[in-house]
Amino acid sequence: MLAGWGRAYARQNQMLPYSGASITEIETEQLRRHLEERALNAKPSEVTAAALLSAILTTGRSAATLATLPVVTGTGTVPRAPCLQIGDQWIWWLEPGRPESEQKFPLGHEPADAKRCDLVALPCSTRTRRLLEQMSTAPTPNYLLFPLQPVAVEGVVHREIRKAGVASSLRVVESWLFQRLTEMPTGDAALAAIITGNVPLIARTVIHYTSICAPTAVGMLVEALDGFDAFDPSFRIASDDRLGSRYAPPLEKVIDLLIRVRRPLLISRKRRKKPISAMHNAMTIYTVLFYLIATCARPTRRMLPSLDAIDPLTGYQILDDKPASGNFKARLIWVSEDCQEQLRLYQAHLAAMRERYPDLALPDEDGSPYLISDDGSLEVLDRRLFRRAMSAEGWAYPVNFARHFVRSELVGKVSSETLHAFFGHWHQGTEPWSEYAGLDPLAYRAELQNAIALLCAKCGLEPKRGL
C-alpha cells in the first residue's frame, strides 16, 4: 500500500518544476571540495569512484550509463555509439535528449537540414580528466572506461557521495546538472534535456519545440559548470549539427522563404499587370507569416486577429489557440508595433481590394484573410489552405513551424518563464496568468520587445504595403 502510494507520488511529483528534490548550494560546494581533494591527494585505488562521480556531475548521465562506456581514440570522425574519445581533446560522445514524437515529414519531403545527429559531443572537464588519468587503470582505447562490475557501480558512487558529506541520493546527484542548466539566468528545461539526455515530464513539451546547435550545447555546459569545474579554453568542436526538434528550420531557410513570399509586393505599382491575384496572395501569406513569427500563435481556423483584439496601449492580445476546459491554456501575448502595422496595412489592402476589384474581394468586411485561386474563386485562409499554399512554395515544414523556429532562436536568450508564458507551455500549478501568478507583465513585455524585434529584423520582417 505505502509502496504503491510512493510510486504514485513520484509520478505526480514529476509534473512539478525540475522534478522535485535537488542538491543544495552547500552540498554542491561539498562535492566540489571533495572531488578537488581527491584529484590532489587520493591514492590510485581511491580515484575510480571519485572519477565516476565527477563524470556523473559534469555530463548529467547516470552511473549505469557511464559504467558501460568504452574508450576510443580520437580519429576526427564521429563515433557510431556513445563513448569517451581521448586524444588531443577528450570528448564525451553521448545520446542527447530528444522529442518523444518522431516528428515525421511526408514521404520524400524531409529537408536535409531536418536531420538530427545521434550523439552530442561534450568536452570532458579539467578535473574529471585529471581524475580519470589517475585511476589505477587509466582510460585505454577499446576497453571500458570504468573497470567495475555493473552490480557494484551504484554502491561505489553512493559511498563516495557519503564520503563527501552529502546526504542526497544517487538519483538526485544524477539530476544535478539538469537542475543547474534550468536554474541559470537564461536556463531552460529543453536545453537541460537535450544536453543531459534526461527528459522528465516537465521537459517533454518544450523539447518538442526546441532545437540547438552543438556549439550552443557546449557553451551552455561550460556556463552551467562555471565555479564548479573548468574546461580547456582551446576546446573546439567542428560539428555544427542540430539537436532537438526536427521541425525547427534554420534562420537562413526562413529568410529565404520570406524573400520568395514577398517578391510580388516589391514590383513597382506601374509595372503590375492584371490579374492582381499574385500580389494579393503574397500580401496575405506574408502578413500571416509575420503574425505567426512575431507572436508564436498557432495557425487556427482564423489565421489573423481583428485589430480590435489587440490593446493599442500595451500591445497585448488575449489568445486561446488551444482551447481547454476552464480556458487553462488562454494566455496573454504581446504583438509588436511592426506586426500591428502590418495588420493595419493588410486591412487597408482588403478595403482597397473591395473598392477597386470587387469581383476579387470577399463581400464582408470582417478582415478575414483569403486567397485567390487561378480560376478567380476566393477561399478564406484556414490551416488546410495555408498548408497547401506553403507546399506550393516548396516548404516542407509543418504549418506551425514558427513556434519551433522562434523558440529555438530565443532559448538561452530570454528567461524560461517568459518563453513558457509566451508559448502557452505550463503545467497545472505553474500557470503564469492565473490569479495568484507572480509573473511581472511589464518585465515579460520588456524581454519580448528586445528579443522579438531583433529576431524579426534578422528575418527581414518589416511592414509591407499591398494596394
C-alpha positions, 0 to 999 in steps of 0.5 A: 500500500505505502509502496504503491502510494510512493510510486504514485507520488513520484509520478505526480511529483514529476509534473512539478518544476525540475522534478522535485528534490535537488542538491543544495548550494552547500552540498554542491560546494561539498562535492566540489571540495571533495572531488578537488581533494581527491584529484590532489591527494587520493591514492590510485585505488581511491580515484575510480569512484571519485572519477565516476562521480565527477563524470556523473556531475559534469555530463548529467548521465547516470552511473549505469550509463557511464559504467558501460562506456568504452574508450576510443581514440580520437580519429576526427570522425564521429563515433557510431555509439556513445563513448569517451574519445581521448586524444588531443581533446577528450570528448564525451560522445553521448545520446542527447535528449530528444522529442518523444514524437518522431516528428515525421515529414511526408514521404520524400519531403524531409529537408536535409537540414531536418536531420538530427545527429545521434550523439552530442559531443561534450568536452570532458572537464579539467578535473574529471580528466585529471581524475580519470588519468589517475585511476589505477587503470587509466582510460585505454582505447577499446576497453571500458572506461570504468573497470567495475562490475555493473552490480557494484557501480551504484554502491561505489558512487553512493559511498563516495557521495557519503564520503563527501558529506552529502546526504542526497541520493544517487538519483538526485546527484544524477539530476544535478546538472539538469537542475543547474542548466534550468536554474541559470539566468537564461536556463531552460528545461529543453536545453537541460534535456537535450544536453543531459539526455534526461527528459522528465515530464516537465521537459517533454513539451518544450523539447518538442519545440526546441532545437540547438546547435552543438556549439550552443550545447557546449557553451551552455555546459561550460556556463552551467559548470562555471565555479564548479569545474573548468574546461580547456579554453582551446576546446573546439568542436567542428560539428555544427549539427542540430539537436532537438526538434526536427521541425525547427528550420534554420534562420537562413531557410526562413529568410529565404522563404520570406524573400520568395513570399514577398517578391510580388509586393516589391514590383513597382505599382506601374509595372503590375499587370492584371490579374492582381491575384499574385500580389494579393496572395503574397500580401496575405501569406506574408502578413500571416507569416509575420503574425505567426513569427512575431507572436508564436500563435498557432495557425487556427481556423482564423489565421489573423486577429481583428485589430480590435483584439489587440490593446493599442496601449500595451500591445497585448492580445488575449489568445486561446489557440488551444482551447481547454476546459476552464480556458487553462491554456488562454494566455496573454501575448504581446504583438509588436508595433511592426506586426500591428502595422502590418495588420493595419496595412493588410486591412487597408489592402482588403478595403482597397481590394473591395473598392477597386476589384470587387469581383476579387474581394470577399463581400464582408468586411470582417478582415478575414484573410483569403486567397485567390485561386487561378480560376478567380474563386476566393477561399478564406485562409484556414490551416488546410489552405495555408498548408497547401499554399506553403507546399506550393512554395516548396516548404516542407515544414509543418504549418506551425513551424514558427513556434519551433523556429522562434523558440529555438532562436530565443532559448538561452536568450530570454528567461524560461518563464517568459518563453513558457508564458509566451508559448502557452507551455505550463503545467497545472500549478505553474500557470503564469496568468492565473490569479495568484501568478507572480509573473511581472507583465511589464518585465515579460513585455520588456524581454519580448520587445528586445528579443522579438524585434531583433529576431524579426529584423534578422528575418527581414520582417518589416511592414509591407504595403499591398494596394 
